[in-house]
Amino acid sequence: MYTYKFKTNMTCQHCIMTVTPFLNELDFVDHWQADLNPPNTVLTVVADEDRPGEIIDAVVRAGYSIEKVAERS
């Protein structure tokens, strides 16, 4: 298992609804959650495979900025 933390510019429930289909299409993602605390939402993703670049790409395709803030564990 790999756990990643990302800083994003998501700010509301609508943002989460927008990102949901993009993250849910990644079959290696076990689960994820967003902690909406402006100015920087922390997105935590738990994945079965070491593929953080694809997580970043999915969030960017959804229209949001994303930056990895912690190493995997």
N, CA, C and O atoms as a Tripos MOL2 file, in Angstrom:
@<TRIPOS>MOLECULE
protein
  292   291    73     0     0
PROTEIN
NO_CHARGES

@<TRIPOS>ATOM
      1 N           0.8380   -1.1800    0.0000 N.3       1 MET1
      2 CA          0.0000    0.0000    0.0000 C.3       1 MET1
      3 C           0.8820    1.2410    0.0000 C.2       1 MET1
      4 O           1.9420    1.2740    0.6250 O.2       1 MET1
      5 N           0.4300    2.2330   -0.6970 N.am      2 TYR2
      6 CA          1.1130    3.5170   -0.7780 C.3       2 TYR2
      7 C           0.1240    4.6040   -0.3700 C.2       2 TYR2
      8 O          -1.0180    4.6240   -0.8290 O.2       2 TYR2
      9 N           0.5740    5.5030    0.4920 N.am      3 THR3
     10 CA         -0.2670    6.6130    0.9080 C.3       3 THR3
     11 C           0.4040    7.9000    0.4630 C.2       3 THR3
     12 O           1.5700    8.1480    0.7680 O.2       3 THR3
     13 N          -0.3510    8.7160   -0.2620 N.am      4 TYR4
     14 CA          0.1560    9.9800   -0.7770 C.3       4 TYR4
     15 C          -0.6730   11.1230   -0.2200 C.2       4 TYR4
     16 O          -1.8730   10.9790    0.0120 O.2       4 TYR4
     17 N          -0.0230   12.2620   -0.0070 N.am      5 LYS5
     18 CA         -0.7220   13.4820    0.3880 C.3       5 LYS5
     19 C          -0.3710   14.5470   -0.6480 C.2       5 LYS5
     20 O           0.7820   14.7210   -1.0410 O.2       5 LYS5
     21 N          -1.4250   15.2520   -1.0720 N.am      6 PHE6
     22 CA         -1.2670   16.2910   -2.0760 C.3       6 PHE6
     23 C          -1.9480   17.5630   -1.5960 C.2       6 PHE6
     24 O          -2.9660   17.5050   -0.9070 O.2       6 PHE6
     25 N          -1.3910   18.7000   -1.9550 N.am      7 LYS7
     26 CA         -2.0280   19.9880   -1.7300 C.3       7 LYS7
     27 C          -2.7850   20.3230   -3.0160 C.2       7 LYS7
     28 O          -2.2230   20.2250   -4.1070 O.2       7 LYS7
     29 N          -4.0590   20.7170   -2.8980 N.am      8 THR8
     30 CA         -4.8600   21.0630   -4.0650 C.3       8 THR8
     31 C          -5.5730   22.3960   -3.8420 C.2       8 THR8
     32 O          -5.5530   22.9550   -2.7450 O.2       8 THR8
     33 N          -6.1960   22.8850   -4.8970 N.am      9 ASN9
     34 CA         -6.9710   24.1160   -4.7730 C.3       9 ASN9
     35 C          -8.4770   23.8390   -4.7250 C.2       9 ASN9
     36 O          -9.2760   24.7380   -4.9870 O.2       9 ASN9
     37 N          -8.8660   22.6250   -4.3980 N.am     10 MET10
     38 CA        -10.2830   22.3190   -4.2090 C.3      10 MET10
     39 C         -10.7550   23.0070   -2.9250 C.2      10 MET10
     40 O         -10.0390   23.0280   -1.9240 O.2      10 MET10
     41 N         -11.9750   23.5720   -2.9650 N.am     11 THR11
     42 CA        -12.4370   24.3360   -1.8050 C.3      11 THR11
     43 C         -13.8250   23.9560   -1.3060 C.2      11 THR11
     44 O         -14.2540   24.4290   -0.2530 O.2      11 THR11
     45 N         -14.5360   23.1010   -2.0550 N.am     12 CYS12
     46 CA        -15.9240   22.8510   -1.6770 C.3      12 CYS12
     47 C         -16.3680   21.4450   -2.1040 C.2      12 CYS12
     48 O         -15.6350   20.7110   -2.7680 O.2      12 CYS12
     49 N         -17.5670   21.1100   -1.7050 N.am     13 GLN13
     50 CA        -18.1250   19.8050   -2.0350 C.3      13 GLN13
     51 C         -18.2880   19.6240   -3.5510 C.2      13 GLN13
     52 O         -18.1290   18.5190   -4.0700 O.2      13 GLN13
     53 N         -18.6030   20.7130   -4.2500 N.am     14 HIS14
     54 CA        -18.7160   20.6450   -5.7150 C.3      14 HIS14
     55 C         -17.3790   20.2410   -6.3350 C.2      14 HIS14
     56 O         -17.3470   19.4570   -7.2830 O.2      14 HIS14
     57 N         -16.2900   20.7660   -5.8120 N.am     15 CYS15
     58 CA        -14.9570   20.4010   -6.3070 C.3      15 CYS15
     59 C         -14.7260   18.8980   -6.1440 C.2      15 CYS15
     60 O         -14.2320   18.2340   -7.0550 O.2      15 CYS15
     61 N         -15.0870   18.3770   -4.9860 N.am     16 ILE16
     62 CA        -14.9180   16.9500   -4.7290 C.3      16 ILE16
     63 C         -15.7690   16.1370   -5.7000 C.2      16 ILE16
     64 O         -15.3180   15.1160   -6.2190 O.2      16 ILE16
     65 N         -16.9940   16.5860   -5.9440 N.am     17 MET17
     66 CA        -17.8620   15.8810   -6.8930 C.3      17 MET17
     67 C         -17.2660   15.8980   -8.3020 C.2      17 MET17
     68 O         -17.4230   14.9360   -9.0550 O.2      17 MET17
     69 N         -16.5900   16.9800   -8.6560 N.am     18 THR18
     70 CA        -15.9720   17.0850   -9.9750 C.3      18 THR18
     71 C         -14.7880   16.1270  -10.1080 C.2      18 THR18
     72 O         -14.6100   15.5030  -11.1530 O.2      18 THR18
     73 N         -13.9920   16.0120   -9.0690 N.am     19 VAL19
     74 CA        -12.7830   15.1810   -9.1010 C.3      19 VAL19
     75 C         -13.1160   13.6860   -8.9590 C.2      19 VAL19
     76 O         -12.3770   12.8360   -9.4540 O.2      19 VAL19
     77 N         -14.2080   13.3760   -8.2960 N.am     20 THR20
     78 CA        -14.5410   11.9830   -7.9880 C.3      20 THR20
     79 C         -14.4650   11.0330   -9.1770 C.2      20 THR20
     80 O         -13.7990   10.0050   -9.0560 O.2      20 THR20
     81 N         -15.0960   11.3020  -10.3110 N.am     21 PRO21
     82 CA        -15.0170   10.3220  -11.4060 C.3      21 PRO21
     83 C         -13.5970   10.1370  -11.9440 C.2      21 PRO21
     84 O         -13.2470    9.0510  -12.4060 O.2      21 PRO21
     85 N         -12.7850   11.1820  -11.8870 N.am     22 PHE22
     86 CA        -11.4150   11.0790  -12.3820 C.3      22 PHE22
     87 C         -10.5640   10.1820  -11.4790 C.2      22 PHE22
     88 O          -9.7760    9.3710  -11.9660 O.2      22 PHE22
     89 N         -10.7260   10.3320  -10.1650 N.am     23 LEU23
     90 CA         -9.9720    9.4790   -9.2430 C.3      23 LEU23
     91 C         -10.5370    8.0640   -9.1990 C.2      23 LEU23
     92 O          -9.7890    7.0940   -9.0830 O.2      23 LEU23
     93 N         -11.8500    7.9520   -9.2910 N.am     24 ASN24
     94 CA        -12.4680    6.6240   -9.2310 C.3      24 ASN24
     95 C         -12.1600    5.7680  -10.4530 C.2      24 ASN24
     96 O         -12.2850    4.5450  -10.3920 O.2      24 ASN24
     97 N         -11.7630    6.3820  -11.5540 N.am     25 GLU25
     98 CA        -11.4060    5.6000  -12.7450 C.3      25 GLU25
     99 C         -10.0310    4.9460  -12.6260 C.2      25 GLU25
    100 O          -9.6810    4.0900  -13.4380 O.2      25 GLU25
    101 N          -9.2580    5.3380  -11.6300 N.am     26 LEU26
    102 CA         -7.9270    4.7580  -11.4200 C.3      26 LEU26
    103 C          -8.0760    3.4670  -10.6150 C.2      26 LEU26
    104 O          -8.2950    3.5050   -9.4040 O.2      26 LEU26
    105 N          -7.9590    2.3410  -11.2860 N.am     27 ASP27
    106 CA         -8.2310    1.0520  -10.6350 C.3      27 ASP27
    107 C          -7.2420    0.6860   -9.5360 C.2      27 ASP27
    108 O          -7.5270   -0.1930   -8.7220 O.2      27 ASP27
    109 N          -6.0950    1.3360   -9.4970 N.am     28 PHE28
    110 CA         -5.0970    1.0400   -8.4620 C.3      28 PHE28
    111 C          -5.3240    1.8490   -7.1860 C.2      28 PHE28
    112 O          -4.6570    1.6090   -6.1800 O.2      28 PHE28
    113 N          -6.2520    2.8010   -7.2120 N.am     29 VAL29
    114 CA         -6.5580    3.6080   -6.0260 C.3      29 VAL29
    115 C          -7.5360    2.8360   -5.1530 C.2      29 VAL29
    116 O          -8.6270    2.4720   -5.5900 O.2      29 VAL29
    117 N          -7.1280    2.5920   -3.9160 N.am     30 ASP30
    118 CA         -7.9740    1.8660   -2.9670 C.3      30 ASP30
    119 C          -9.0450    2.7920   -2.3990 C.2      30 ASP30
    120 O         -10.2300    2.4590   -2.4170 O.2      30 ASP30
    121 N          -8.6290    3.9590   -1.8930 N.am     31 HIS31
    122 CA         -9.5690    4.9690   -1.4360 C.3      31 HIS31
    123 C          -8.8620    6.3200   -1.3380 C.2      31 HIS31
    124 O          -7.6340    6.4060   -1.3560 O.2      31 HIS31
    125 N          -9.6710    7.3620   -1.2340 N.am     32 TRP32
    126 CA         -9.1270    8.7080   -1.1370 C.3      32 TRP32
    127 C         -10.0990    9.5860   -0.3630 C.2      32 TRP32
    128 O         -11.2820    9.2730   -0.2320 O.2      32 TRP32
    129 N          -9.5640   10.7010    0.1490 N.am     33 GLN33
    130 CA        -10.4070   11.6750    0.8440 C.3      33 GLN33
    131 C          -9.7530   13.0420    0.7470 C.2      33 GLN33
    132 O          -8.5310   13.1590    0.6560 O.2      33 GLN33
    133 N         -10.5820   14.0640    0.7680 N.am     34 ALA34
    134 CA        -10.0920   15.4370    0.7170 C.3      34 ALA34
    135 C         -10.5020   16.1550    1.9990 C.2      34 ALA34
    136 O         -11.6680   16.1370    2.3920 O.2      34 ALA34
    137 N          -9.5340   16.7790    2.6350 N.am     35 ASP35
    138 CA         -9.7820   17.5820    3.8250 C.3      35 ASP35
    139 C          -9.8600   19.0380    3.3710 C.2      35 ASP35
    140 O          -8.8360   19.6520    3.0730 O.2      35 ASP35
    141 N         -11.0620   19.5870    3.3170 N.am     36 LEU36
    142 CA        -11.2990   20.9280    2.7820 C.3      36 LEU36
    143 C         -11.0200   22.0010    3.8300 C.2      36 LEU36
    144 O         -11.9350   22.4940    4.4880 O.2      36 LEU36
    145 N          -9.7640   22.3500    3.9740 N.am     37 ASN37
    146 CA         -9.3640   23.4250    4.8820 C.3      37 ASN37
    147 C          -8.5830   24.4630    4.1040 C.2      37 ASN37
    148 O          -7.3620   24.3640    3.9880 O.2      37 ASN37
    149 N          -9.2870   25.4740    3.5610 N.am     38 PRO38
    150 CA         -8.5950   26.5120    2.8020 C.3      38 PRO38
    151 C          -7.5010   27.1550    3.6420 C.2      38 PRO38
    152 O          -7.6290   27.1970    4.8660 O.2      38 PRO38
    153 N          -6.4410   27.6510    3.0420 N.am     39 PRO39
    154 CA         -6.3240   27.8500    1.6120 C.3      39 PRO39
    155 C          -5.8660   26.6130    0.8400 C.2      39 PRO39
    156 O          -5.8930   26.6200   -0.3910 O.2      39 PRO39
    157 N          -5.4520   25.5710    1.5210 N.am     40 ASN40
    158 CA         -4.9520   24.4020    0.8110 C.3      40 ASN40
    159 C          -5.6440   23.1320    1.2870 C.2      40 ASN40
    160 O          -5.4880   22.7110    2.4340 O.2      40 ASN40
    161 N          -6.3980   22.5400    0.3970 N.am     41 THR41
    162 CA         -7.0320   21.2710    0.6940 C.3      41 THR41
    163 C          -5.9710   20.1800    0.6210 C.2      41 THR41
    164 O          -5.1380   20.1800   -0.2860 O.2      41 THR41
    165 N          -5.9990   19.2520    1.5700 N.am     42 VAL42
    166 CA         -5.0980   18.1150    1.5280 C.3      42 VAL42
    167 C          -5.8820   16.9090    1.0210 C.2      42 VAL42
    168 O          -6.8740   16.4920    1.6190 O.2      42 VAL42
    169 N          -5.4150   16.3670   -0.0830 N.am     43 LEU43
    170 CA         -5.9930   15.1770   -0.6860 C.3      43 LEU43
    171 C          -5.1190   14.0000   -0.2940 C.2      43 LEU43
    172 O          -3.9250   13.9870   -0.5940 O.2      43 LEU43
    173 N          -5.6950   13.0160    0.3700 N.am     44 THR44
    174 CA         -4.9730   11.8090    0.7600 C.3      44 THR44
    175 C          -5.4690   10.6690   -0.1090 C.2      44 THR44
    176 O          -6.6710   10.4280   -0.2200 O.2      44 THR44
    177 N          -4.5260    9.9720   -0.7230 N.am     45 VAL45
    178 CA         -4.8590    8.8650   -1.6180 C.3      45 VAL45
    179 C          -4.1000    7.6280   -1.1670 C.2      45 VAL45
    180 O          -2.8850    7.6700   -0.9740 O.2      45 VAL45
    181 N          -4.8230    6.5250   -1.0000 N.am     46 VAL46
    182 CA         -4.2170    5.2360   -0.6860 C.3      46 VAL46
    183 C          -4.3430    4.3720   -1.9270 C.2      46 VAL46
    184 O          -5.4380    4.1770   -2.4560 O.2      46 VAL46
    185 N          -3.2060    3.8530   -2.3870 N.am     47 ALA47
    186 CA         -3.1780    3.1150   -3.6450 C.3      47 ALA47
    187 C          -2.4350    1.7950   -3.4850 C.2      47 ALA47
    188 O          -1.5710    1.6420   -2.6210 O.2      47 ALA47
    189 N          -2.7970    0.8480   -4.3450 N.am     48 ASP48
    190 CA         -2.1410   -0.4580   -4.3580 C.3      48 ASP48
    191 C          -0.8190   -0.4370   -5.1240 C.2      48 ASP48
    192 O           0.0220   -1.3170   -4.9420 O.2      48 ASP48
    193 N          -0.6400    0.5640   -5.9760 N.am     49 GLU49
    194 CA          0.5550    0.6590   -6.8110 C.3      49 GLU49
    195 C           1.1910    2.0350   -6.6730 C.2      49 GLU49
    196 O           0.5190    3.0110   -6.3410 O.2      49 GLU49
    197 N           2.4840    2.1000   -6.9280 N.am     50 ASP50
    198 CA          3.2650    3.3270   -6.8050 C.3      50 ASP50
    199 C           3.1580    4.1260   -8.1050 C.2      50 ASP50
    200 O           4.0400    4.0630   -8.9610 O.2      50 ASP50
    201 N           2.0550    4.8840   -8.2360 N.am     51 ARG51
    202 CA          1.7960    5.6330   -9.4720 C.3      51 ARG51
    203 C           1.2640    7.0340   -9.1750 C.2      51 ARG51
    204 O           0.1770    7.3860   -9.6340 O.2      51 ARG51
    205 N           2.0140    7.8430   -8.4120 N.am     52 PRO52
    206 CA          1.5240    9.1730   -8.0480 C.3      52 PRO52
    207 C           1.3180   10.0940   -9.2460 C.2      52 PRO52
    208 O           0.4570   10.9730   -9.2060 O.2      52 PRO52
    209 N           2.0890    9.9070  -10.2980 N.am     53 GLY53
    210 CA          1.9350   10.7500  -11.4820 C.3      53 GLY53
    211 C           0.5670   10.6270  -12.1080 C.2      53 GLY53
    212 O           0.0290   11.6110  -12.6170 O.2      53 GLY53
    213 N          -0.0060    9.4390  -12.0810 N.am     54 GLU54
    214 CA         -1.3400    9.2400  -12.6540 C.3      54 GLU54
    215 C          -2.4200    9.8780  -11.7860 C.2      54 GLU54
    216 O          -3.4450   10.3290  -12.2980 O.2      54 GLU54
    217 N          -2.1940    9.9160  -10.4820 N.am     55 ILE55
    218 CA         -3.1270   10.6030   -9.5790 C.3      55 ILE55
    219 C          -3.0940   12.0980   -9.8800 C.2      55 ILE55
    220 O          -4.1390   12.7390   -9.9900 O.2      55 ILE55
    221 N          -1.9090   12.6400  -10.0110 N.am     56 ILE56
    222 CA         -1.7560   14.0580  -10.3330 C.3      56 ILE56
    223 C          -2.4270   14.3700  -11.6640 C.2      56 ILE56
    224 O          -3.1630   15.3510  -11.7700 O.2      56 ILE56
    225 N          -2.1830   13.5520  -12.6730 N.am     57 ASP57
    226 CA         -2.7920   13.7670  -13.9910 C.3      57 ASP57
    227 C          -4.3190   13.7610  -13.9090 C.2      57 ASP57
    228 O          -4.9740   14.5730  -14.5630 O.2      57 ASP57
    229 N          -4.8880   12.8610  -13.1200 N.am     58 ALA58
    230 CA         -6.3430   12.7750  -12.9990 C.3      58 ALA58
    231 C          -6.9240   14.0500  -12.4010 C.2      58 ALA58
    232 O          -7.9440   14.5480  -12.8770 O.2      58 ALA58
    233 N          -6.2900   14.5750  -11.3750 N.am     59 VAL59
    234 CA         -6.7880   15.7960  -10.7390 C.3      59 VAL59
    235 C          -6.6340   16.9950  -11.6760 C.2      59 VAL59
    236 O          -7.5130   17.8550  -11.7310 O.2      59 VAL59
    237 N          -5.5380   17.0530  -12.4010 N.am     60 VAL60
    238 CA         -5.3290   18.1350  -13.3670 C.3      60 VAL60
    239 C          -6.3720   18.0590  -14.4810 C.2      60 VAL60
    240 O          -6.8990   19.0900  -14.9010 O.2      60 VAL60
    241 N          -6.6740   16.8620  -14.9610 N.am     61 ARG61
    242 CA         -7.7110   16.7030  -15.9920 C.3      61 ARG61
    243 C          -9.0780   17.1620  -15.4850 C.2      61 ARG61
    244 O          -9.9170   17.6190  -16.2620 O.2      61 ARG61
    245 N          -9.2930   17.0360  -14.1800 N.am     62 ALA62
    246 CA        -10.5510   17.4890  -13.5830 C.3      62 ALA62
    247 C         -10.5930   19.0160  -13.4530 C.2      62 ALA62
    248 O         -11.6450   19.5890  -13.1720 O.2      62 ALA62
    249 N          -9.4470   19.6680  -13.6600 N.am     63 GLY63
    250 CA         -9.4140   21.1270  -13.6490 C.3      63 GLY63
    251 C          -8.8390   21.7650  -12.4040 C.2      63 GLY63
    252 O          -9.0480   22.9550  -12.1660 O.2      63 GLY63
    253 N          -8.1170   20.9930  -11.6020 N.am     64 TYR64
    254 CA         -7.5760   21.5170  -10.3500 C.3      64 TYR64
    255 C          -6.0650   21.4000  -10.3130 C.2      64 TYR64
    256 O          -5.4750   20.5540  -10.9850 O.2      64 TYR64
    257 N          -5.4430   22.2660   -9.5150 N.am     65 SER65
    258 CA         -4.0020   22.1760   -9.3210 C.3      65 SER65
    259 C          -3.7380   21.1630   -8.1990 C.2      65 SER65
    260 O          -4.5700   20.9510   -7.3170 O.2      65 SER65
    261 N          -2.5640   20.5540   -8.2640 N.am     66 ILE66
    262 CA         -2.2050   19.5240   -7.2880 C.3      66 ILE66
    263 C          -0.6990   19.4640   -7.1740 C.2      66 ILE66
    264 O           0.0190   19.5700   -8.1690 O.2      66 ILE66
    265 N          -0.2280   19.2920   -5.9530 N.am     67 GLU67
    266 CA          1.1990   19.2170   -5.6880 C.3      67 GLU67
    267 C           1.4300   18.2000   -4.5800 C.2      67 GLU67
    268 O           0.7740   18.2450   -3.5390 O.2      67 GLU67
    269 N           2.3590   17.2890   -4.8080 N.am     68 LYS68
    270 CA          2.6730   16.2780   -3.8000 C.3      68 LYS68
    271 C           3.3700   16.9600   -2.6220 C.2      68 LYS68
    272 O           4.3060   17.7340   -2.8220 O.2      68 LYS68
    273 N           2.9190   16.6750   -1.3910 N.am     69 VAL69
    274 CA          3.4980   17.3330   -0.2190 C.3      69 VAL69
    275 C           4.1700   16.3810    0.7490 C.2      69 VAL69
    276 O           4.8040   16.8320    1.7020 O.2      69 VAL69
    277 N           4.0560   15.0950    0.5400 N.am     70 ALA70
    278 CA          4.6950   14.1530    1.4530 C.3      70 ALA70
    279 C           5.0990   12.9020    0.6760 C.2      70 ALA70
    280 O           4.4600   12.5270   -0.3070 O.2      70 ALA70
    281 N           6.1350   12.2900    1.1240 N.am     71 GLU71
    282 CA          6.5810   11.0550    0.5000 C.3      71 GLU71
    283 C           5.6180    9.9380    0.8140 C.2      71 GLU71
    284 O           4.9050    9.9920    1.8160 O.2      71 GLU71
    285 N           5.5870    8.9290   -0.0300 N.am     72 ARG72
    286 CA          4.7160    7.7740    0.1900 C.3      72 ARG72
    287 C           5.1720    7.0210    1.4310 C.2      72 ARG72
    288 O           6.3230    7.1220    1.8570 O.2      72 ARG72
    289 N           4.2480    6.2720    1.9930 N.am     73 SER73
    290 CA          4.5890    5.4560    3.1720 C.3      73 SER73
    291 C           4.0420    4.0690    3.0030 C.2      73 SER73
    292 O           4.2180    3.2250    3.8820 O.2      73 SER73
@<TRIPOS>BOND
     1     1     2 1
     2     2     3 1
     3     3     4 2
     4     3     5 am
     5     5     6 1
     6     6     7 1
     7     7     8 2
     8     7     9 am
     9     9    10 1
    10    10    11 1
    11    11    12 2
    12    11    13 am
    13    13    14 1
    14    14    15 1
    15    15    16 2
    16    15    17 am
    17    17    18 1
    18    18    19 1
    19    19    20 2
    20    19    21 am
    21    21    22 1
    22    22    23 1
    23    23    24 2
    24    23    25 am
    25    25    26 1
    26    26    27 1
    27    27    28 2
    28    27    29 am
    29    29    30 1
    30    30    31 1
    31    31    32 2
    32    31    33 am
    33    33    34 1
    34    34    35 1
    35    35    36 2
    36    35    37 am
    37    37    38 1
    38    38    39 1
    39    39    40 2
    40    39    41 am
    41    41    42 1
    42    42    43 1
    43    43    44 2
    44    43    45 am
    45    45    46 1
    46    46    47 1
    47    47    48 2
    48    47    49 am
    49    49    50 1
    50    50    51 1
    51    51    52 2
    52    51    53 am
    53    53    54 1
    54    54    55 1
    55    55    56 2
    56    55    57 am
    57    57    58 1
    58    58    59 1
    59    59    60 2
    60    59    61 am
    61    61    62 1
    62    62    63 1
    63    63    64 2
    64    63    65 am
    65    65    66 1
    66    66    67 1
    67    67    68 2
    68    67    69 am
    69    69    70 1
    70    70    71 1
    71    71    72 2
    72    71    73 am
    73    73    74 1
    74    74    75 1
    75    75    76 2
    76    75    77 am
    77    77    78 1
    78    78    79 1
    79    79    80 2
    80    79    81 am
    81    81    82 1
    82    82    83 1
    83    83    84 2
    84    83    85 am
    85    85    86 1
    86    86    87 1
    87    87    88 2
    88    87    89 am
    89    89    90 1
    90    90    91 1
    91    91    92 2
    92    91    93 am
    93    93    94 1
    94    94    95 1
    95    95    96 2
    96    95    97 am
    97    97    98 1
    98    98    99 1
    99    99   100 2
   100    99   101 am
   101   101   102 1
   102   102   103 1
   103   103   104 2
   104   103   105 am
   105   105   106 1
   106   106   107 1
   107   107   108 2
   108   107   109 am
   109   109   110 1
   110   110   111 1
   111   111   112 2
   112   111   113 am
   113   113   114 1
   114   114   115 1
   115   115   116 2
   116   115   117 am
   117   117   118 1
   118   118   119 1
   119   119   120 2
   120   119   121 am
   121   121   122 1
   122   122   123 1
   123   123   124 2
   124   123   125 am
   125   125   126 1
   126   126   127 1
   127   127   128 2
   128   127   129 am
   129   129   130 1
   130   130   131 1
   131   131   132 2
   132   131   133 am
   133   133   134 1
   134   134   135 1
   135   135   136 2
   136   135   137 am
   137   137   138 1
   138   138   139 1
   139   139   140 2
   140   139   141 am
   141   141   142 1
   142   142   143 1
   143   143   144 2
   144   143   145 am
   145   145   146 1
   146   146   147 1
   147   147   148 2
   148   147   149 am
   149   149   150 1
   150   150   151 1
   151   151   152 2
   152   151   153 am
   153   153   154 1
   154   154   155 1
   155   155   156 2
   156   155   157 am
   157   157   158 1
   158   158   159 1
   159   159   160 2
   160   159   161 am
   161   161   162 1
   162   162   163 1
   163   163   164 2
   164   163   165 am
   165   165   166 1
   166   166   167 1
   167   167   168 2
   168   167   169 am
   169   169   170 1
   170   170   171 1
   171   171   172 2
   172   171   173 am
   173   173   174 1
   174   174   175 1
   175   175   176 2
   176   175   177 am
   177   177   178 1
   178   178   179 1
   179   179   180 2
   180   179   181 am
   181   181   182 1
   182   182   183 1
   183   183   184 2
   184   183   185 am
   185   185   186 1
   186   186   187 1
   187   187   188 2
   188   187   189 am
   189   189   190 1
   190   190   191 1
   191   191   192 2
   192   191   193 am
   193   193   194 1
   194   194   195 1
   195   195   196 2
   196   195   197 am
   197   197   198 1
   198   198   199 1
   199   199   200 2
   200   199   201 am
   201   201   202 1
   202   202   203 1
   203   203   204 2
   204   203   205 am
   205   205   206 1
   206   206   207 1
   207   207   208 2
   208   207   209 am
   209   209   210 1
   210   210   211 1
   211   211   212 2
   212   211   213 am
   213   213   214 1
   214   214   215 1
   215   215   216 2
   216   215   217 am
   217   217   218 1
   218   218   219 1
   219   219   220 2
   220   219   221 am
   221   221   222 1
   222   222   223 1
   223   223   224 2
   224   223   225 am
   225   225   226 1
   226   226   227 1
   227   227   228 2
   228   227   229 am
   229   229   230 1
   230   230   231 1
   231   231   232 2
   232   231   233 am
   233   233   234 1
   234   234   235 1
   235   235   236 2
   236   235   237 am
   237   237   238 1
   238   238   239 1
   239   239   240 2
   240   239   241 am
   241   241   242 1
   242   242   243 1
   243   243   244 2
   244   243   245 am
   245   245   246 1
   246   246   247 1
   247   247   248 2
   248   247   249 am
   249   249   250 1
   250   250   251 1
   251   251   252 2
   252   251   253 am
   253   253   254 1
   254   254   255 1
   255   255   256 2
   256   255   257 am
   257   257   258 1
   258   258   259 1
   259   259   260 2
   260   259   261 am
   261   261   262 1
   262   262   263 1
   263   263   264 2
   264   263   265 am
   265   265   266 1
   266   266   267 1
   267   267   268 2
   268   267   269 am
   269   269   270 1
   270   270   271 1
   271   271   272 2
   272   271   273 am
   273   273   274 1
   274   274   275 1
   275   275   276 2
   276   275   277 am
   277   277   278 1
   278   278   279 1
   279   279   280 2
   280   279   281 am
   281   281   282 1
   282   282   283 1
   283   283   284 2
   284   283   285 am
   285   285   286 1
   286   286   287 1
   287   287   288 2
   288   287   289 am
   289   289   290 1
   290   290   291 1
   291   291   292 2
@<TRIPOS>SUBSTRUCTURE
     1 MET1         2 RESIDUE 1 A MET
     2 TYR2         6 RESIDUE 1 A TYR
     3 THR3        10 RESIDUE 1 A THR
     4 TYR4        14 RESIDUE 1 A TYR
     5 LYS5        18 RESIDUE 1 A LYS
     6 PHE6        22 RESIDUE 1 A PHE
     7 LYS7        26 RESIDUE 1 A LYS
     8 THR8        30 RESIDUE 1 A THR
     9 ASN9        34 RESIDUE 1 A ASN
    10 MET10       38 RESIDUE 1 A MET
    11 THR11       42 RESIDUE 1 A THR
    12 CYS12       46 RESIDUE 1 A CYS
    13 GLN13       50 RESIDUE 1 A GLN
    14 HIS14       54 RESIDUE 1 A HIS
    15 CYS15       58 RESIDUE 1 A CYS
    16 ILE16       62 RESIDUE 1 A ILE
    17 MET17       66 RESIDUE 1 A MET
    18 THR18       70 RESIDUE 1 A THR
    19 VAL19       74 RESIDUE 1 A VAL
    20 THR20       78 RESIDUE 1 A THR
    21 PRO21       82 RESIDUE 1 A PRO
    22 PHE22       86 RESIDUE 1 A PHE
    23 LEU23       90 RESIDUE 1 A LEU
    24 ASN24       94 RESIDUE 1 A ASN
    25 GLU25       98 RESIDUE 1 A GLU
    26 LEU26      102 RESIDUE 1 A LEU
    27 ASP27      106 RESIDUE 1 A ASP
    28 PHE28      110 RESIDUE 1 A PHE
    29 VAL29      114 RESIDUE 1 A VAL
    30 ASP30      118 RESIDUE 1 A ASP
    31 HIS31      122 RESIDUE 1 A HIS
    32 TRP32      126 RESIDUE 1 A TRP
    33 GLN33      130 RESIDUE 1 A GLN
    34 ALA34      134 RESIDUE 1 A ALA
    35 ASP35      138 RESIDUE 1 A ASP
    36 LEU36      142 RESIDUE 1 A LEU
    37 ASN37      146 RESIDUE 1 A ASN
    38 PRO38      150 RESIDUE 1 A PRO
    39 PRO39      154 RESIDUE 1 A PRO
    40 ASN40      158 RESIDUE 1 A ASN
    41 THR41      162 RESIDUE 1 A THR
    42 VAL42      166 RESIDUE 1 A VAL
    43 LEU43      170 RESIDUE 1 A LEU
    44 THR44      174 RESIDUE 1 A THR
    45 VAL45      178 RESIDUE 1 A VAL
    46 VAL46      182 RESIDUE 1 A VAL
    47 ALA47      186 RESIDUE 1 A ALA
    48 ASP48      190 RESIDUE 1 A ASP
    49 GLU49      194 RESIDUE 1 A GLU
    50 ASP50      198 RESIDUE 1 A ASP
    51 ARG51      202 RESIDUE 1 A ARG
    52 PRO52      206 RESIDUE 1 A PRO
    53 GLY53      210 RESIDUE 1 A GLY
    54 GLU54      214 RESIDUE 1 A GLU
    55 ILE55      218 RESIDUE 1 A ILE
    56 ILE56      222 RESIDUE 1 A ILE
    57 ASP57      226 RESIDUE 1 A ASP
    58 ALA58      230 RESIDUE 1 A ALA
    59 VAL59      234 RESIDUE 1 A VAL
    60 VAL60      238 RESIDUE 1 A VAL
    61 ARG61      242 RESIDUE 1 A ARG
    62 ALA62      246 RESIDUE 1 A ALA
    63 GLY63      250 RESIDUE 1 A GLY
    64 TYR64      254 RESIDUE 1 A TYR
    65 SER65      258 RESIDUE 1 A SER
    66 ILE66      262 RESIDUE 1 A ILE
    67 GLU67      266 RESIDUE 1 A GLU
    68 LYS68      270 RESIDUE 1 A LYS
    69 VAL69      274 RESIDUE 1 A VAL
    70 ALA70      278 RESIDUE 1 A ALA
    71 GLU71      282 RESIDUE 1 A GLU
    72 ARG72      286 RESIDUE 1 A ARG
    73 SER73      290 RESIDUE 1 A SER
